[in-house]
Amino acid sequence: MSMNVDVCVERGAGEAAHFLDEAYATSGARLVDTAEALAAEVVFKVRKPSSTEISAMSENATLVGFVEPYETDGTVEALAQ
């Protein structure tokens, strides 16, 4: 069964965990730059997004990941806008 989903992975996203771009590409993901990854309808992140990344996300994007809601750095407020 095909879900007709375009999976994009930011180039270099897995390097710190020793996952190479080639592994994502071999699995069918399309490697993209940071701007295209953040412009997706659904954005998955392991770490909370920076204010620059939040600004680059589409207005109605869904973020799946960690945001550390008890920190007072403005991340949650920026995402709520």
N, C-alpha and C positions, 0 to 999 in steps of 0.2 A: 504494500500500500504506500503510495506516495502522498506526502502532505503538501507538496508544492511550496516548500519553505526555502528561502534563500538565506543560508547561514554564512555570515561574514565574520571573519576573525581579524582583529587588528594585527598587522605585522609585528612580530616580536612579543606579542602578548604573553606567550607561555615560556619565554626564555628563562625567567627567574626560577621556574619550576621544572626546567629542563625538558619542556615540550617544544619541539622545533616546528617552525612554520610548515615544513614539508609534511609533518604528520597530520596537521589540520587539512592541508590541501589534498592529501591522499584520501582523507575521509570524506571529501566532497565540499569542504568549506572554501569560500572565496576569500583570499587575503586582500585586505583593504588598508588604507591609511587611517589615521586617527579620526579625521573629520568625517569620513564615510561611516566608520564604526559608530560614532556618536550620533549620527543622523538617522540611525535605524529606528524602527517603530518600537522595538524591544532591545534594551541595552543590558547586558549581563556584565557585572564587575565583581572582582574579588575584593577589592578595597573600595572605600567610599570615594565618590567622585570629587574632584577638585572643583573650585568655583569656575575655573576656565572650562572644564569638561561639562559642567551643568549648563553653562551658557551656550555651549555648542550643541546640546541635545535638542531634538525637535520638541515643540511645545506640548504635544500630546504623547510623548514617548513614555514608555513604561520602564522603570529601572528595577532590575532584579539584582540584589546584592546587599552588602552591608553599608549602613549609613552612620552607625554610632550615634543614636539619637540623644544620648545624654551629654554629649559634648556641646559646648556653646560656641562653636566656630561658624555658625550660620549655614551649615550644610542643609539641615532639614528645612529651614526657612527658605533657602534658595530653591529647593526642590518643590516647595509648596506653591511657588509663584507661577 
